[in-house]
């Protein structure tokens, strides 16, 4: 409908009312069309929800169950089930840059470091020369390694909750011999080697043990034995193998001989004495490392 410029406003209103009074019947059912539209929207929502569910399972493992709703309820296509919330992991205490750097430098030089779950692990910087699964004579099991780290070679054994390492030549032991000693202990107890027969002079107790040389009261210091205690350093042979022994008898007890099997680093009794002196010297905490 167009309005002529000269047509009064009232006449135009009258014409409009007359035309609307004779409007044709609608060609479709508005109510049913709207209801169908709502159903279509719900189906699209359900389909979209299924895609989101599949993506969540692949990416994050968060399970949401999307259930089709009742068509009689306009808002029935909603999330029907929400699984129990996954516990929030405990936060790791924040370390200062200095602490982190210090810990990193310490671990960098060690063949065994702490793994991501707190377990002992091989330093990633180490080169593995040999690796094997080992079962000791007492049934204990471990993963054993021969490693090289920063120019030094080590023997290492790992168990789920423990580990040990030792720099080569490791008293001349093979990797498996070393692992056996670590997991079982030496075949010979400390008090089975020797005895003091007079003063600080020792004689063999162990059958087949031959004393090559001995030094009485070698002066290894208070950390090895209190003043006045009988002590000795001994070079001995057993079954063709040379051992160096640091011997002491504290409070009148049986002689205790701490053994070191000859290797490429310590080849003489004098070298063993120097090594023992260093091991029993005072350290920053006032104690000593000792030969153990």
HULIN-V13931 format. One record per backbone hydrogen bond with DSSP energy under -0.5 kcal/mol. CO is the residue of the C=O (numbers start at 1). NH is the residue of the N-H. If there is no record, write none. Layout:
{{CO/NH} {CO/NH}}
This chain:
{{4/7} {8/12} {9/13} {10/14} {11/15} {12/16} {13/17} {14/18} {15/19} {16/20} {17/21} {18/22} {19/22} {20/23} {28/30} {29/33} {30/34} {31/35} {32/36} {33/37} {34/38} {35/39} {36/40} {37/41} {38/42} {39/43} {40/44} {41/45} {42/46} {43/47} {44/48} {45/49} {46/50} {47/51} {48/52} {49/53} {50/54} {51/55} {52/56} {53/57} {54/58} {55/59} {56/60} {56/61} {56/62} {61/63} {62/64} {63/83} {64/66} {65/67} {65/80} {65/81} {70/73} {72/74} {73/76} {76/78} {78/67} {81/65} {96/100} {97/101} {98/102} {99/103} {100/104} {101/105} {102/106} {103/107} {104/108} {105/109} {106/109} {107/110} {111/123} {113/121} {115/118} {119/115} {121/113} {123/126} {126/128} {127/129} {127/148} {130/146} {132/144} {134/136} {134/142} {136/139} {140/136} {142/134} {142/144} {143/158} {144/132} {145/156} {146/129} {146/130} {147/154} {148/127} {149/152} {152/149} {153/168} {154/147} {155/166} {156/145} {157/164} {158/143} {159/162} {162/159} {164/157} {166/155} {167/170} {169/172} {170/173} {174/178} {175/179} {176/180} {177/181} {178/182} {179/183} {180/184} {180/185} {181/185} {187/189} {189/192} {190/193} {190/257} {193/205} {193/206} {195/197} {195/203} {198/201} {201/197} {201/198} {203/195} {206/209} {210/212} {210/237} {213/235} {215/233} {221/224} {221/225} {226/229} {230/249} {231/217} {232/247} {233/215} {234/236} {234/245} {235/212} {235/213} {236/243} {237/210} {238/241} {241/238} {242/262} {243/236} {244/260} {245/234} {245/247} {246/258} {247/232} {248/256} {249/230} {249/252} {250/253} {255/257} {256/248} {256/258} {257/259} {258/246} {260/244} {265/267} {266/263} {268/272} {269/273} {270/274} {271/275} {272/276} {273/277} {274/278} {275/279} {276/280} {278/281} {279/289} {279/290} {283/286} {287/283}}
